[in-house]
Amino acid sequence: MEVRPKWTEEELDIIFSKATLVQDGLRKDASGEYIHRDAYGKAEHPWGWEVDHIKPISEGGTNKLNNLRPLNIPANRGRNN
């Protein structure tokens, strides 16, 4: 099993930028939920987000940037993968 990396700030910026811009710092993720750059990893924040693997590691996905996207924490944890 591949170990989840610690993302650099540069990688997080790239990943976050994949979401649709709404206004400064606020974006919508692929599930239509709001996320905020400063709320990365903050489960208690309504706009908290995590890095999601589009194709899960368990299904042969990778940790490469083209397989990563930002996703609101409840939406990401609800994917069960």
PyMOL Python script that loads the backbone (N, CA, C, O; Angstrom):
from pymol import cmd

cmd.read_pdbstr("""\
ATOM      1  N   MET A   1       0.847  -1.189   0.000  1.00  0.00           N
ATOM      2  CA  MET A   1       0.000   0.000   0.000  1.00  0.00           C
ATOM      3  C   MET A   1       0.885   1.242   0.000  1.00  0.00           C
ATOM      4  O   MET A   1       1.853   1.325   0.756  1.00  0.00           O
ATOM      5  N   GLU A   2       0.550   2.189  -0.839  1.00  0.00           N
ATOM      6  CA  GLU A   2       1.325   3.423  -0.953  1.00  0.00           C
ATOM      7  C   GLU A   2       1.033   4.334   0.241  1.00  0.00           C
ATOM      8  O   GLU A   2      -0.116   4.500   0.650  1.00  0.00           O
ATOM      9  N   VAL A   3       2.091   4.914   0.783  1.00  0.00           N
ATOM     10  CA  VAL A   3       1.961   5.812   1.927  1.00  0.00           C
ATOM     11  C   VAL A   3       1.542   7.195   1.430  1.00  0.00           C
ATOM     12  O   VAL A   3       2.088   7.709   0.453  1.00  0.00           O
ATOM     13  N   ARG A   4       0.574   7.781   2.110  1.00  0.00           N
ATOM     14  CA  ARG A   4       0.087   9.113   1.745  1.00  0.00           C
ATOM     15  C   ARG A   4       1.179  10.138   2.040  1.00  0.00           C
ATOM     16  O   ARG A   4       1.694  10.183   3.158  1.00  0.00           O
ATOM     17  N   PRO A   5       1.541  10.965   1.051  1.00  0.00           N
ATOM     18  CA  PRO A   5       2.601  11.956   1.270  1.00  0.00           C
ATOM     19  C   PRO A   5       2.108  13.174   2.046  1.00  0.00           C
ATOM     20  O   PRO A   5       0.908  13.420   2.167  1.00  0.00           O
ATOM     21  N   LYS A   6       3.076  13.924   2.566  1.00  0.00           N
ATOM     22  CA  LYS A   6       2.769  15.233   3.132  1.00  0.00           C
ATOM     23  C   LYS A   6       2.915  16.213   1.975  1.00  0.00           C
ATOM     24  O   LYS A   6       3.998  16.361   1.409  1.00  0.00           O
ATOM     25  N   TRP A   7       1.823  16.878   1.629  1.00  0.00           N
ATOM     26  CA  TRP A   7       1.829  17.779   0.482  1.00  0.00           C
ATOM     27  C   TRP A   7       2.578  19.064   0.824  1.00  0.00           C
ATOM     28  O   TRP A   7       2.462  19.577   1.937  1.00  0.00           O
ATOM     29  N   THR A   8       3.342  19.579  -0.127  1.00  0.00           N
ATOM     30  CA  THR A   8       4.015  20.864   0.058  1.00  0.00           C
ATOM     31  C   THR A   8       2.996  21.977  -0.158  1.00  0.00           C
ATOM     32  O   THR A   8       1.936  21.747  -0.741  1.00  0.00           O
ATOM     33  N   GLU A   9       3.310  23.166   0.306  1.00  0.00           N
ATOM     34  CA  GLU A   9       2.418  24.310   0.082  1.00  0.00           C
ATOM     35  C   GLU A   9       2.247  24.572  -1.406  1.00  0.00           C
ATOM     36  O   GLU A   9       1.157  24.931  -1.851  1.00  0.00           O
ATOM     37  N   GLU A  10       3.306  24.397  -2.174  1.00  0.00           N
ATOM     38  CA  GLU A  10       3.221  24.590  -3.628  1.00  0.00           C
ATOM     39  C   GLU A  10       2.264  23.570  -4.253  1.00  0.00           C
ATOM     40  O   GLU A  10       1.452  23.923  -5.108  1.00  0.00           O
ATOM     41  N   GLU A  11       2.358  22.317  -3.830  1.00  0.00           N
ATOM     42  CA  GLU A  11       1.440  21.287  -4.342  1.00  0.00           C
ATOM     43  C   GLU A  11       0.006  21.601  -3.940  1.00  0.00           C
ATOM     44  O   GLU A  11      -0.910  21.461  -4.750  1.00  0.00           O
ATOM     45  N   LEU A  12      -0.197  22.028  -2.690  1.00  0.00           N
ATOM     46  CA  LEU A  12      -1.548  22.375  -2.241  1.00  0.00           C
ATOM     47  C   LEU A  12      -2.121  23.535  -3.042  1.00  0.00           C
ATOM     48  O   LEU A  12      -3.309  23.538  -3.362  1.00  0.00           O
ATOM     49  N   ASP A  13      -1.292  24.517  -3.367  1.00  0.00           N
ATOM     50  CA  ASP A  13      -1.757  25.636  -4.198  1.00  0.00           C
ATOM     51  C   ASP A  13      -2.200  25.146  -5.574  1.00  0.00           C
ATOM     52  O   ASP A  13      -3.232  25.573  -6.091  1.00  0.00           O
ATOM     53  N   ILE A  14      -1.421  24.256  -6.155  1.00  0.00           N
ATOM     54  CA  ILE A  14      -1.759  23.715  -7.482  1.00  0.00           C
ATOM     55  C   ILE A  14      -3.063  22.920  -7.411  1.00  0.00           C
ATOM     56  O   ILE A  14      -3.946  23.079  -8.253  1.00  0.00           O
ATOM     57  N   ILE A  15      -3.170  22.072  -6.405  1.00  0.00           N
ATOM     58  CA  ILE A  15      -4.364  21.245  -6.244  1.00  0.00           C
ATOM     59  C   ILE A  15      -5.593  22.122  -5.997  1.00  0.00           C
ATOM     60  O   ILE A  15      -6.638  21.918  -6.614  1.00  0.00           O
ATOM     61  N   PHE A  16      -5.466  23.101  -5.091  1.00  0.00           N
ATOM     62  CA  PHE A  16      -6.583  23.989  -4.775  1.00  0.00           C
ATOM     63  C   PHE A  16      -7.042  24.765  -6.014  1.00  0.00           C
ATOM     64  O   PHE A  16      -8.236  25.003  -6.196  1.00  0.00           O
ATOM     65  N   SER A  17      -6.098  25.152  -6.854  1.00  0.00           N
ATOM     66  CA  SER A  17      -6.431  25.948  -8.038  1.00  0.00           C
ATOM     67  C   SER A  17      -7.282  25.178  -9.050  1.00  0.00           C
ATOM     68  O   SER A  17      -7.821  25.779  -9.980  1.00  0.00           O
ATOM     69  N   LYS A  18      -7.409  23.870  -8.885  1.00  0.00           N
ATOM     70  CA  LYS A  18      -8.244  23.076  -9.787  1.00  0.00           C
ATOM     71  C   LYS A  18      -9.734  23.278  -9.542  1.00  0.00           C
ATOM     72  O   LYS A  18     -10.552  22.976 -10.410  1.00  0.00           O
ATOM     73  N   ALA A  19     -10.091  23.785  -8.368  1.00  0.00           N
ATOM     74  CA  ALA A  19     -11.500  24.052  -8.063  1.00  0.00           C
ATOM     75  C   ALA A  19     -11.929  25.342  -8.760  1.00  0.00           C
ATOM     76  O   ALA A  19     -11.090  26.172  -9.111  1.00  0.00           O
ATOM     77  N   THR A  20     -13.220  25.503  -8.955  1.00  0.00           N
ATOM     78  CA  THR A  20     -13.779  26.662  -9.657  1.00  0.00           C
ATOM     79  C   THR A  20     -13.765  27.900  -8.764  1.00  0.00           C
ATOM     80  O   THR A  20     -14.282  27.879  -7.647  1.00  0.00           O
ATOM     81  N   LEU A  21     -13.173  28.964  -9.264  1.00  0.00           N
ATOM     82  CA  LEU A  21     -13.079  30.214  -8.514  1.00  0.00           C
ATOM     83  C   LEU A  21     -14.460  30.836  -8.315  1.00  0.00           C
ATOM     84  O   LEU A  21     -15.234  30.965  -9.263  1.00  0.00           O
ATOM     85  N   VAL A  22     -14.758  31.218  -7.081  1.00  0.00           N
ATOM     86  CA  VAL A  22     -15.992  31.914  -6.747  1.00  0.00           C
ATOM     87  C   VAL A  22     -15.663  33.367  -6.426  1.00  0.00           C
ATOM     88  O   VAL A  22     -16.243  34.286  -7.005  1.00  0.00           O
ATOM     89  N   GLN A  23     -14.730  33.566  -5.499  1.00  0.00           N
ATOM     90  CA  GLN A  23     -14.197  34.887  -5.167  1.00  0.00           C
ATOM     91  C   GLN A  23     -12.872  34.656  -4.459  1.00  0.00           C
ATOM     92  O   GLN A  23     -12.481  33.508  -4.250  1.00  0.00           O
ATOM     93  N   ASP A  24     -12.175  35.721  -4.088  1.00  0.00           N
ATOM     94  CA  ASP A  24     -10.848  35.595  -3.481  1.00  0.00           C
ATOM     95  C   ASP A  24     -10.810  34.532  -2.386  1.00  0.00           C
ATOM     96  O   ASP A  24     -11.503  34.648  -1.375  1.00  0.00           O
ATOM     97  N   GLY A  25      -9.998  33.499  -2.593  1.00  0.00           N
ATOM     98  CA  GLY A  25      -9.805  32.458  -1.598  1.00  0.00           C
ATOM     99  C   GLY A  25     -10.908  31.429  -1.514  1.00  0.00           C
ATOM    100  O   GLY A  25     -10.721  30.382  -0.894  1.00  0.00           O
ATOM    101  N   LEU A  26     -12.050  31.693  -2.118  1.00  0.00           N
ATOM    102  CA  LEU A  26     -13.193  30.781  -2.041  1.00  0.00           C
ATOM    103  C   LEU A  26     -13.421  30.139  -3.408  1.00  0.00           C
ATOM    104  O   LEU A  26     -13.457  30.813  -4.437  1.00  0.00           O
ATOM    105  N   ARG A  27     -13.571  28.825  -3.384  1.00  0.00           N
ATOM    106  CA  ARG A  27     -13.796  28.077  -4.621  1.00  0.00           C
ATOM    107  C   ARG A  27     -14.865  27.019  -4.386  1.00  0.00           C
ATOM    108  O   ARG A  27     -15.258  26.747  -3.251  1.00  0.00           O
ATOM    109  N   LYS A  28     -15.328  26.427  -5.487  1.00  0.00           N
ATOM    110  CA  LYS A  28     -16.253  25.286  -5.422  1.00  0.00           C
ATOM    111  C   LYS A  28     -15.508  24.066  -5.930  1.00  0.00           C
ATOM    112  O   LYS A  28     -14.836  24.111  -6.960  1.00  0.00           O
ATOM    113  N   ASP A  29     -15.642  22.968  -5.183  1.00  0.00           N
ATOM    114  CA  ASP A  29     -14.970  21.735  -5.585  1.00  0.00           C
ATOM    115  C   ASP A  29     -15.820  20.956  -6.593  1.00  0.00           C
ATOM    116  O   ASP A  29     -16.882  21.418  -7.012  1.00  0.00           O
ATOM    117  N   ALA A  30     -15.345  19.782  -6.969  1.00  0.00           N
ATOM    118  CA  ALA A  30     -16.036  18.959  -7.978  1.00  0.00           C
ATOM    119  C   ALA A  30     -17.412  18.493  -7.528  1.00  0.00           C
ATOM    120  O   ALA A  30     -18.248  18.144  -8.361  1.00  0.00           O
ATOM    121  N   SER A  31     -17.661  18.483  -6.220  1.00  0.00           N
ATOM    122  CA  SER A  31     -18.977  18.077  -5.721  1.00  0.00           C
ATOM    123  C   SER A  31     -19.914  19.268  -5.536  1.00  0.00           C
ATOM    124  O   SER A  31     -21.051  19.105  -5.095  1.00  0.00           O
ATOM    125  N   GLY A  32     -19.430  20.477  -5.876  1.00  0.00           N
ATOM    126  CA  GLY A  32     -20.255  21.674  -5.760  1.00  0.00           C
ATOM    127  C   GLY A  32     -20.208  22.328  -4.391  1.00  0.00           C
ATOM    128  O   GLY A  32     -20.952  23.273  -4.130  1.00  0.00           O
ATOM    129  N   GLU A  33     -19.338  21.836  -3.509  1.00  0.00           N
ATOM    130  CA  GLU A  33     -19.212  22.383  -2.157  1.00  0.00           C
ATOM    131  C   GLU A  33     -18.151  23.486  -2.136  1.00  0.00           C
ATOM    132  O   GLU A  33     -17.186  23.457  -2.900  1.00  0.00           O
ATOM    133  N   TYR A  34     -18.353  24.456  -1.245  1.00  0.00           N
ATOM    134  CA  TYR A  34     -17.372  25.525  -1.082  1.00  0.00           C
ATOM    135  C   TYR A  34     -16.155  25.031  -0.324  1.00  0.00           C
ATOM    136  O   TYR A  34     -16.261  24.225   0.600  1.00  0.00           O
ATOM    137  N   ILE A  35     -14.992  25.530  -0.735  1.00  0.00           N
ATOM    138  CA  ILE A  35     -13.741  25.279  -0.021  1.00  0.00           C
ATOM    139  C   ILE A  35     -12.947  26.575   0.013  1.00  0.00           C
ATOM    140  O   ILE A  35     -13.097  27.424  -0.866  1.00  0.00           O
ATOM    141  N   HIS A  36     -12.108  26.727   1.022  1.00  0.00           N
ATOM    142  CA  HIS A  36     -11.279  27.922   1.163  1.00  0.00           C
ATOM    143  C   HIS A  36      -9.836  27.476   1.328  1.00  0.00           C
ATOM    144  O   HIS A  36      -9.561  26.526   2.061  1.00  0.00           O
ATOM    145  N   ARG A  37      -8.923  28.144   0.660  1.00  0.00           N
ATOM    146  CA  ARG A  37      -7.510  27.726   0.695  1.00  0.00           C
ATOM    147  C   ARG A  37      -6.991  27.608   2.125  1.00  0.00           C
ATOM    148  O   ARG A  37      -6.294  26.646   2.448  1.00  0.00           O
ATOM    149  N   ASP A  38      -7.317  28.559   2.978  1.00  0.00           N
ATOM    150  CA  ASP A  38      -6.810  28.557   4.349  1.00  0.00           C
ATOM    151  C   ASP A  38      -7.452  27.488   5.235  1.00  0.00           C
ATOM    152  O   ASP A  38      -7.017  27.288   6.369  1.00  0.00           O
ATOM    153  N   ALA A  39      -8.467  26.809   4.738  1.00  0.00           N
ATOM    154  CA  ALA A  39      -9.169  25.800   5.542  1.00  0.00           C
ATOM    155  C   ALA A  39      -8.707  24.378   5.215  1.00  0.00           C
ATOM    156  O   ALA A  39      -9.397  23.413   5.544  1.00  0.00           O
ATOM    157  N   TYR A  40      -7.540  24.242   4.567  1.00  0.00           N
ATOM    158  CA  TYR A  40      -7.022  22.904   4.245  1.00  0.00           C
ATOM    159  C   TYR A  40      -6.855  22.085   5.517  1.00  0.00           C
ATOM    160  O   TYR A  40      -6.213  22.523   6.472  1.00  0.00           O
ATOM    161  N   GLY A  41      -7.441  20.887   5.518  1.00  0.00           N
ATOM    162  CA  GLY A  41      -7.291  19.950   6.622  1.00  0.00           C
ATOM    163  C   GLY A  41      -8.094  20.276   7.869  1.00  0.00           C
ATOM    164  O   GLY A  41      -7.962  19.581   8.877  1.00  0.00           O
ATOM    165  N   LYS A  42      -8.920  21.308   7.834  1.00  0.00           N
ATOM    166  CA  LYS A  42      -9.683  21.737   9.013  1.00  0.00           C
ATOM    167  C   LYS A  42     -11.102  21.173   8.952  1.00  0.00           C
ATOM    168  O   LYS A  42     -12.003  21.777   8.370  1.00  0.00           O
ATOM    169  N   ALA A  43     -11.278  20.013   9.558  1.00  0.00           N
ATOM    170  CA  ALA A  43     -12.573  19.325   9.518  1.00  0.00           C
ATOM    171  C   ALA A  43     -13.672  20.130  10.197  1.00  0.00           C
ATOM    172  O   ALA A  43     -14.844  19.992   9.844  1.00  0.00           O
ATOM    173  N   GLU A  44     -13.316  20.966  11.162  1.00  0.00           N
ATOM    174  CA  GLU A  44     -14.319  21.752  11.884  1.00  0.00           C
ATOM    175  C   GLU A  44     -14.778  22.986  11.096  1.00  0.00           C
ATOM    176  O   GLU A  44     -15.764  23.626  11.461  1.00  0.00           O
ATOM    177  N   HIS A  45     -14.073  23.310  10.035  1.00  0.00           N
ATOM    178  CA  HIS A  45     -14.396  24.489   9.223  1.00  0.00           C
ATOM    179  C   HIS A  45     -15.397  24.103   8.131  1.00  0.00           C
ATOM    180  O   HIS A  45     -15.216  23.074   7.480  1.00  0.00           O
ATOM    181  N   PRO A  46     -16.451  24.903   7.915  1.00  0.00           N
ATOM    182  CA  PRO A  46     -17.447  24.533   6.894  1.00  0.00           C
ATOM    183  C   PRO A  46     -16.868  24.480   5.474  1.00  0.00           C
ATOM    184  O   PRO A  46     -17.425  23.818   4.599  1.00  0.00           O
ATOM    185  N   TRP A  47     -15.751  25.178   5.252  1.00  0.00           N
ATOM    186  CA  TRP A  47     -15.115  25.166   3.935  1.00  0.00           C
ATOM    187  C   TRP A  47     -13.812  24.381   3.941  1.00  0.00           C
ATOM    188  O   TRP A  47     -12.956  24.571   3.077  1.00  0.00           O
ATOM    189  N   GLY A  48     -13.672  23.492   4.932  1.00  0.00           N
ATOM    190  CA  GLY A  48     -12.469  22.667   5.021  1.00  0.00           C
ATOM    191  C   GLY A  48     -12.375  21.702   3.849  1.00  0.00           C
ATOM    192  O   GLY A  48     -13.390  21.241   3.328  1.00  0.00           O
ATOM    193  N   TRP A  49     -11.166  21.407   3.446  1.00  0.00           N
ATOM    194  CA  TRP A  49     -10.963  20.517   2.302  1.00  0.00           C
ATOM    195  C   TRP A  49      -9.744  19.630   2.501  1.00  0.00           C
ATOM    196  O   TRP A  49      -8.878  19.895   3.335  1.00  0.00           O
ATOM    197  N   GLU A  50      -9.708  18.576   1.711  1.00  0.00           N
ATOM    198  CA  GLU A  50      -8.613  17.619   1.693  1.00  0.00           C
ATOM    199  C   GLU A  50      -8.239  17.341   0.248  1.00  0.00           C
ATOM    200  O   GLU A  50      -8.960  17.701  -0.683  1.00  0.00           O
ATOM    201  N   VAL A  51      -7.101  16.696   0.084  1.00  0.00           N
ATOM    202  CA  VAL A  51      -6.680  16.251  -1.243  1.00  0.00           C
ATOM    203  C   VAL A  51      -7.372  14.919  -1.519  1.00  0.00           C
ATOM    204  O   VAL A  51      -7.281  13.980  -0.728  1.00  0.00           O
ATOM    205  N   ASP A  52      -8.059  14.856  -2.649  1.00  0.00           N
ATOM    206  CA  ASP A  52      -8.771  13.645  -3.069  1.00  0.00           C
ATOM    207  C   ASP A  52      -8.060  13.033  -4.265  1.00  0.00           C
ATOM    208  O   ASP A  52      -7.596  13.743  -5.157  1.00  0.00           O
ATOM    209  N   HIS A  53      -7.979  11.724  -4.273  1.00  0.00           N
ATOM    210  CA  HIS A  53      -7.470  10.997  -5.435  1.00  0.00           C
ATOM    211  C   HIS A  53      -8.642  10.725  -6.366  1.00  0.00           C
ATOM    212  O   HIS A  53      -9.599  10.054  -5.977  1.00  0.00           O
ATOM    213  N   ILE A  54      -8.579  11.232  -7.579  1.00  0.00           N
ATOM    214  CA  ILE A  54      -9.660  11.021  -8.547  1.00  0.00           C
ATOM    215  C   ILE A  54      -9.821   9.516  -8.791  1.00  0.00           C
ATOM    216  O   ILE A  54     -10.929   8.985  -8.714  1.00  0.00           O
ATOM    217  N   LYS A  55      -8.722   8.842  -9.083  1.00  0.00           N
ATOM    218  CA  LYS A  55      -8.706   7.380  -9.147  1.00  0.00           C
ATOM    219  C   LYS A  55      -8.013   6.931  -7.868  1.00  0.00           C
ATOM    220  O   LYS A  55      -6.818   7.174  -7.699  1.00  0.00           O
ATOM    221  N   PRO A  56      -8.737   6.284  -6.967  1.00  0.00           N
ATOM    222  CA  PRO A  56      -8.161   5.903  -5.678  1.00  0.00           C
ATOM    223  C   PRO A  56      -6.900   5.042  -5.805  1.00  0.00           C
ATOM    224  O   PRO A  56      -6.752   4.259  -6.743  1.00  0.00           O
ATOM    225  N   ILE A  57      -6.008   5.211  -4.844  1.00  0.00           N
ATOM    226  CA  ILE A  57      -4.805   4.389  -4.782  1.00  0.00           C
ATOM    227  C   ILE A  57      -5.189   2.908  -4.785  1.00  0.00           C
ATOM    228  O   ILE A  57      -4.511   2.090  -5.407  1.00  0.00           O
ATOM    229  N   SER A  58      -6.270   2.566  -4.092  1.00  0.00           N
ATOM    230  CA  SER A  58      -6.715   1.171  -3.999  1.00  0.00           C
ATOM    231  C   SER A  58      -7.132   0.595  -5.347  1.00  0.00           C
ATOM    232  O   SER A  58      -7.232  -0.621  -5.509  1.00  0.00           O
ATOM    233  N   GLU A  59      -7.376   1.487  -6.320  1.00  0.00           N
ATOM    234  CA  GLU A  59      -7.776   1.041  -7.663  1.00  0.00           C
ATOM    235  C   GLU A  59      -6.692   1.320  -8.695  1.00  0.00           C
ATOM    236  O   GLU A  59      -6.954   1.351  -9.897  1.00  0.00           O
ATOM    237  N   GLY A  60      -5.463   1.524  -8.204  1.00  0.00           N
ATOM    238  CA  GLY A  60      -4.342   1.736  -9.122  1.00  0.00           C
ATOM    239  C   GLY A  60      -4.008   3.189  -9.391  1.00  0.00           C
ATOM    240  O   GLY A  60      -3.158   3.472 -10.235  1.00  0.00           O
ATOM    241  N   GLY A  61      -4.653   4.121  -8.698  1.00  0.00           N
ATOM    242  CA  GLY A  61      -4.345   5.540  -8.866  1.00  0.00           C
ATOM    243  C   GLY A  61      -2.993   5.889  -8.261  1.00  0.00           C
ATOM    244  O   GLY A  61      -2.379   5.079  -7.567  1.00  0.00           O
ATOM    245  N   THR A  62      -2.545   7.102  -8.534  1.00  0.00           N
ATOM    246  CA  THR A  62      -1.234   7.551  -8.061  1.00  0.00           C
ATOM    247  C   THR A  62      -1.363   8.845  -7.263  1.00  0.00           C
ATOM    248  O   THR A  62      -2.443   9.429  -7.164  1.00  0.00           O
ATOM    249  N   ASN A  63      -0.241   9.278  -6.697  1.00  0.00           N
ATOM    250  CA  ASN A  63      -0.166  10.558  -6.002  1.00  0.00           C
ATOM    251  C   ASN A  63       0.309  11.678  -6.917  1.00  0.00           C
ATOM    252  O   ASN A  63       0.708  12.739  -6.437  1.00  0.00           O
ATOM    253  N   LYS A  64       0.272  11.458  -8.223  1.00  0.00           N
ATOM    254  CA  LYS A  64       0.683  12.495  -9.176  1.00  0.00           C
ATOM    255  C   LYS A  64      -0.392  13.573  -9.252  1.00  0.00           C
ATOM    256  O   LYS A  64      -1.579  13.295  -9.085  1.00  0.00           O
ATOM    257  N   LEU A  65       0.037  14.803  -9.505  1.00  0.00           N
ATOM    258  CA  LEU A  65      -0.881  15.951  -9.499  1.00  0.00           C
ATOM    259  C   LEU A  65      -2.072  15.777 -10.432  1.00  0.00           C
ATOM    260  O   LEU A  65      -3.160  16.270 -10.136  1.00  0.00           O
ATOM    261  N   ASN A  66      -1.888  15.086 -11.550  1.00  0.00           N
ATOM    262  CA  ASN A  66      -3.020  14.929 -12.485  1.00  0.00           C
ATOM    263  C   ASN A  66      -4.097  13.992 -11.947  1.00  0.00           C
ATOM    264  O   ASN A  66      -5.168  13.886 -12.544  1.00  0.00           O
ATOM    265  N   ASN A  67      -3.836  13.306 -10.827  1.00  0.00           N
ATOM    266  CA  ASN A  67      -4.825  12.427 -10.210  1.00  0.00           C
ATOM    267  C   ASN A  67      -5.366  13.014  -8.903  1.00  0.00           C
ATOM    268  O   ASN A  67      -6.070  12.332  -8.158  1.00  0.00           O
ATOM    269  N   LEU A  68      -5.039  14.263  -8.632  1.00  0.00           N
ATOM    270  CA  LEU A  68      -5.424  14.883  -7.369  1.00  0.00           C
ATOM    271  C   LEU A  68      -6.341  16.069  -7.601  1.00  0.00           C
ATOM    272  O   LEU A  68      -6.227  16.778  -8.602  1.00  0.00           O
ATOM    273  N   ARG A  69      -7.258  16.275  -6.653  1.00  0.00           N
ATOM    274  CA  ARG A  69      -8.153  17.425  -6.710  1.00  0.00           C
ATOM    275  C   ARG A  69      -8.530  17.806  -5.277  1.00  0.00           C
ATOM    276  O   ARG A  69      -8.429  16.985  -4.365  1.00  0.00           O
ATOM    277  N   PRO A  70      -8.959  19.041  -5.086  1.00  0.00           N
ATOM    278  CA  PRO A  70      -9.420  19.430  -3.754  1.00  0.00           C
ATOM    279  C   PRO A  70     -10.877  19.021  -3.589  1.00  0.00           C
ATOM    280  O   PRO A  70     -11.672  19.135  -4.522  1.00  0.00           O
ATOM    281  N   LEU A  71     -11.222  18.545  -2.397  1.00  0.00           N
ATOM    282  CA  LEU A  71     -12.600  18.149  -2.143  1.00  0.00           C
ATOM    283  C   LEU A  71     -12.961  18.509  -0.703  1.00  0.00           C
ATOM    284  O   LEU A  71     -12.182  18.280   0.222  1.00  0.00           O
ATOM    285  N   ASN A  72     -14.150  19.073  -0.534  1.00  0.00           N
ATOM    286  CA  ASN A  72     -14.677  19.402   0.788  1.00  0.00           C
ATOM    287  C   ASN A  72     -14.571  18.153   1.666  1.00  0.00           C
ATOM    288  O   ASN A  72     -14.835  17.043   1.202  1.00  0.00           O
ATOM    289  N   ILE A  73     -14.188  18.331   2.920  1.00  0.00           N
ATOM    290  CA  ILE A  73     -13.902  17.184   3.787  1.00  0.00           C
ATOM    291  C   ILE A  73     -15.074  16.195   3.894  1.00  0.00           C
ATOM    292  O   ILE A  73     -14.859  15.002   3.685  1.00  0.00           O
ATOM    293  N   PRO A  74     -16.303  16.634   4.210  1.00  0.00           N
ATOM    294  CA  PRO A  74     -17.390  15.632   4.275  1.00  0.00           C
ATOM    295  C   PRO A  74     -17.612  14.915   2.937  1.00  0.00           C
ATOM    296  O   PRO A  74     -17.904  13.719   2.920  1.00  0.00           O
ATOM    297  N   ALA A  75     -17.477  15.628   1.831  1.00  0.00           N
ATOM    298  CA  ALA A  75     -17.655  14.997   0.514  1.00  0.00           C
ATOM    299  C   ALA A  75     -16.561  13.963   0.270  1.00  0.00           C
ATOM    300  O   ALA A  75     -16.833  12.876  -0.239  1.00  0.00           O
ATOM    301  N   ASN A  76     -15.328  14.302   0.630  1.00  0.00           N
ATOM    302  CA  ASN A  76     -14.217  13.378   0.418  1.00  0.00           C
ATOM    303  C   ASN A  76     -14.352  12.141   1.298  1.00  0.00           C
ATOM    304  O   ASN A  76     -14.163  11.022   0.822  1.00  0.00           O
ATOM    305  N   ARG A  77     -14.666  12.325   2.538  1.00  0.00           N
ATOM    306  CA  ARG A  77     -14.768  11.188   3.459  1.00  0.00           C
ATOM    307  C   ARG A  77     -15.983  10.318   3.151  1.00  0.00           C
ATOM    308  O   ARG A  77     -16.030   9.156   3.552  1.00  0.00           O
ATOM    309  N   GLY A  78     -16.952  10.866   2.449  1.00  0.00           N
ATOM    310  CA  GLY A  78     -18.124  10.095   2.053  1.00  0.00           C
ATOM    311  C   GLY A  78     -17.887   9.209   0.844  1.00  0.00           C
ATOM    312  O   GLY A  78     -18.740   8.391   0.500  1.00  0.00           O
ATOM    313  N   ARG A  79     -16.736   9.361   0.193  1.00  0.00           N
ATOM    314  CA  ARG A  79     -16.434   8.567  -1.002  1.00  0.00           C
ATOM    315  C   ARG A  79     -16.076   7.128  -0.669  1.00  0.00           C
ATOM    316  O   ARG A  79     -16.192   6.255  -1.529  1.00  0.00           O
ATOM    317  N   ASN A  80     -15.647   6.860   0.553  1.00  0.00           N
ATOM    318  CA  ASN A  80     -15.321   5.498   1.000  1.00  0.00           C
ATOM    319  C   ASN A  80     -14.325   4.782   0.094  1.00  0.00           C
ATOM    320  O   ASN A  80     -14.563   3.657  -0.345  1.00  0.00           O
ATOM    321  N   ASN A  81     -13.205   5.451  -0.179  1.00  0.00           N
ATOM    322  CA  ASN A  81     -12.172   4.765  -0.977  1.00  0.00           C
ATOM    323  C   ASN A  81     -10.796   5.004  -0.450  1.00  0.00           C
ATOM    324  O   ASN A  81      -9.824   4.496  -1.010  1.00  0.00           O
TER     325      ASN A  81
END
""", "prot")
cmd.dss("prot")
cmd.show_as("cartoon", "prot")
cmd.util.cbc("prot")
cmd.orient("prot")
